[in-house]
């Protein structure tokens, strides 16, 4: 059985990834399984660079294939913000504070188009490969839904009109989310390259 090491300690993200690979022979590990690995730096201003940096950093401490993602919310009316700073958009860096700041910055703006972007960097002995997933949508004017995490309660995906990402089931979310779309491509990549 092959082990895939995802360079994340986000329990919500790990849960999504494990659910996605439940029907495969792969064992999924994350940084939650390696508590002694220090936090990887994310010093760059692009998703691709940050993902590769994290994957290479974690690979120093583990054997096998390491997959790291950098993902975020790109809002057109805010010139692409919060982008790579999505997790630390507000001073507090919490999901609630980030959402409050984003809704405040969007107040009065008619263009509410946005997208979640996820870039995977896959690092092994052969080098680095990139896979990208995108989920198009709009920023809501208020919160809705109890599920998901991060910006999910204020993101309205175009694939499910009238529902926020936080109102979708795990299966629905995985079918259209930026991470879900990247993971679908990653499954195809595994079949071809492993």
C-alpha positions in Angstrom: 0.0 0.0 0.0 1.4 3.4 -1.0 1.5 6.3 1.4 0.7 9.8 0.3 1.8 12.5 2.7 -0.2 15.7 2.5 1.7 18.7 3.9 -1.1 20.1 6.0 -2.1 20.1 9.7 -5.6 21.5 8.9 -7.9 18.9 10.3 -10.8 19.9 8.0 -8.6 19.7 5.0 -7.3 16.3 6.1 -10.9 15.0 6.5 -11.8 16.1 3.0 -8.7 14.5 1.5 -9.2 11.2 3.3 -12.8 11.1 2.2 -11.7 11.7 -1.4 -9.2 8.8 -1.3 -11.4 6.4 0.7 -12.1 4.3 -2.4 -8.4 3.9 -3.3 -5.6 1.7 -2.0 -3.6 4.7 -0.8 -2.9 5.5 2.9 -3.2 9.2 3.6 -0.9 10.8 6.1 -0.6 14.5 7.0 1.4 16.7 9.3 -0.9 15.6 12.1 1.0 12.3 11.9 4.3 14.1 12.1 4.0 16.5 15.0 7.7 17.1 15.2 7.9 18.7 11.7 8.1 22.5 12.1 5.7 24.7 10.2 6.8 25.2 6.6 7.5 28.7 5.4 5.1 30.3 2.9 7.2 33.3 1.8 6.1 33.7 -1.8 3.4 35.7 -3.6 2.1 32.9 -5.8 0.2 29.7 -5.0 2.6 27.6 -7.1 5.8 28.8 -5.3 4.3 28.4 -1.8 3.0 24.9 -2.6 6.4 23.8 -3.9 8.2 25.4 -1.0 6.0 23.6 1.6 6.3 20.2 -0.2 10.1 20.4 -0.4 10.3 21.5 3.2 8.2 18.5 4.5 10.0 16.0 2.2 13.2 16.7 4.1 11.6 15.0 7.1 9.7 12.1 5.4 10.2 9.5 2.8 7.9 9.1 -0.2 5.7 11.4 -2.1 4.7 14.7 -0.5 1.8 16.8 -1.7 1.4 20.3 -0.6 -1.2 22.8 -1.6 -1.5 26.5 -1.5 -5.0 27.7 -1.9 -7.1 30.8 -1.4 -9.9 33.0 -2.5 -9.4 35.4 -5.4 -11.9 38.3 -5.5 -12.0 40.2 -8.8 -13.3 43.5 -7.3 -10.4 43.5 -4.8 -7.7 43.0 -7.4 -7.3 39.3 -6.5 -7.2 39.7 -2.7 -7.1 38.0 -0.4 -5.2 35.5 -2.6 -2.2 33.9 -1.0 -3.0 35.8 2.2 -6.5 34.2 2.5 -5.6 32.4 5.7 -4.1 35.5 7.3 -6.3 38.2 5.7 -7.3 39.7 9.0 -5.1 40.7 11.9 -6.6 37.9 13.9 -6.2 35.3 11.1 -9.4 33.4 12.2 -12.1 32.3 9.7 -14.6 34.6 11.4 -12.4 37.7 11.3 -11.4 37.0 7.7 -15.0 36.7 6.6 -16.0 39.9 8.5 -13.1 41.8 6.8 -14.0 40.5 3.4 -17.7 41.3 3.7 -16.7 44.8 4.9 -14.3 45.4 2.0 -17.0 44.2 -0.4 -19.7 46.5 1.0 -21.4 48.4 -1.8 -19.5 46.6 -4.6 -21.7 45.2 -7.4 -19.1 43.0 -9.0 -19.0 40.0 -6.6 -17.3 37.4 -8.8 -14.6 35.3 -7.2 -13.0 32.0 -7.3 -11.3 29.5 -5.0 -7.9 28.4 -6.4 -6.0 25.4 -5.3 -2.5 24.5 -6.6 -1.0 21.2 -5.6 2.8 20.7 -5.8 3.7 17.0 -5.9 7.3 16.4 -4.9 9.1 13.1 -5.2 12.4 11.8 -6.4 11.4 12.7 -10.0 11.0 16.4 -9.2 7.9 18.6 -8.9 4.6 18.5 -10.8 1.8 21.0 -10.4 -2.0 20.4 -10.5 -4.5 23.3 -10.3 -8.2 23.3 -9.4 -10.6 26.3 -9.6 -14.1 26.8 -8.3 -16.0 29.9 -9.7 -18.6 31.7 -7.8 -19.6 35.0 -6.1 -19.3 36.6 -2.7 -22.5 36.6 -0.8 -23.7 39.6 1.2 -24.3 37.6 4.4 -23.4 34.2 6.0 -25.4 31.0 5.2 -24.8 27.4 6.2 -23.1 25.6 9.0 -20.8 23.2 7.2 -17.4 23.7 5.6 -14.7 26.1 6.9 -12.9 29.3 6.0 -14.8 31.4 3.5 -17.4 28.7 2.8 -20.3 30.5 4.5 -20.0 33.5 2.2 -19.0 31.9 -1.1 -21.8 31.0 -3.6 -20.5 28.5 -6.1 -21.9 28.8 -9.6 -22.4 25.1 -9.7 -25.1 25.2 -6.9 -27.1 28.3 -7.5 -28.6 29.8 -4.3 -26.5 27.8 -1.9 -23.3 28.7 -0.2 -20.3 26.3 0.0 -21.2 25.8 3.7 -24.6 24.5 2.7 -23.3 21.6 0.6 -22.7 18.0 1.7 -19.2 16.7 1.7 -19.8 14.8 -1.5 -21.3 17.9 -3.2 -18.5 20.1 -2.1 -15.8 17.6 -3.2 -17.4 17.3 -6.6 -17.0 21.1 -7.4 -14.5 22.6 -4.9 -11.1 23.9 -6.0 -9.5 21.2 -3.9 -11.9 18.5 -5.1 -11.1 19.4 -8.7 -7.4 19.4 -8.0 -7.7 16.0 -6.2 -9.7 14.5 -9.1 -6.8 15.5 -11.4 -4.3 14.1 -8.9 -6.1 10.7 -8.9 -5.6 10.6 -12.7 -2.0 11.7 -12.3 -1.4 8.8 -9.8 -2.8 6.2 -12.3 -0.4 7.4 -15.0 2.7 8.0 -12.9 2.8 5.6 -10.0 
